[in-house]
Structures are given as C-alpha cells and as structure tokens.
C-alpha cells in the first residue's frame, strides 16, 4: 500500500486532478494489481468510472515521465522514513 499511496501522492502533486480513483483487480488469474487513476472534471467518463460509457470527448493530458519518476521516488523515500 505504501507504493500505491506514493503513486497517488505523486500524481496529485504533478497533475492536480479533481480526484484519484484507486482500483485493485485480479479477476481471472490469481494476482493483484492496482490502477491509480488521476481524474479530471473534463475527462471522458467523469464523474463515473473510467470503465463506464464515455460522456464527452475528453481532454488528453500529458505528464512529464521524468518528473513523475522523481516525485514517486521522493514520496517512496518519505514513506520509508
């Protein structure tokens, strides 16, 4: 959970989303993986789930991968202390 929360914090810091959706899945094969999804009021599905029917065209957003990597590292370090 430390990694999931660090990812959420890094996305909040860099993207300033309206909210974050956390989803844990592992339906068919015995495993667990997490989706940490930054949500915006103008995204295609907001306020419904990203797996629901689209309600509008939506606005694509880019993120600086290097900045995300640095932010994630910083949040993981802080969580370990």
Secondary structure as the mmCIF struct_conf table of DSSP 4:
data_model
#
loop_
_struct_conf.conf_type_id
_struct_conf.id
_struct_conf.beg_label_comp_id
_struct_conf.beg_label_asym_id
_struct_conf.beg_label_seq_id
_struct_conf.end_label_comp_id
_struct_conf.end_label_asym_id
_struct_conf.end_label_seq_id
HELX_RH_AL_P HELX_RH_AL_P1 UNK A 2 UNK A 15
BEND BEND1 UNK A 18 UNK A 18
STRN STRN1 UNK A 19 UNK A 25
BEND BEND2 UNK A 28 UNK A 30
STRN STRN2 UNK A 33 UNK A 39
TURN_TY1_P TURN_TY1_P1 UNK A 41 UNK A 42
BEND BEND3 UNK A 43 UNK A 45
TURN_TY1_P TURN_TY1_P2 UNK A 46 UNK A 47
BEND BEND4 UNK A 48 UNK A 48
TURN_TY1_P TURN_TY1_P3 UNK A 50 UNK A 51
BEND BEND5 UNK A 52 UNK A 52
BEND BEND6 UNK A 56 UNK A 56
HELX_RH_AL_P HELX_RH_AL_P2 UNK A 65 UNK A 80
#
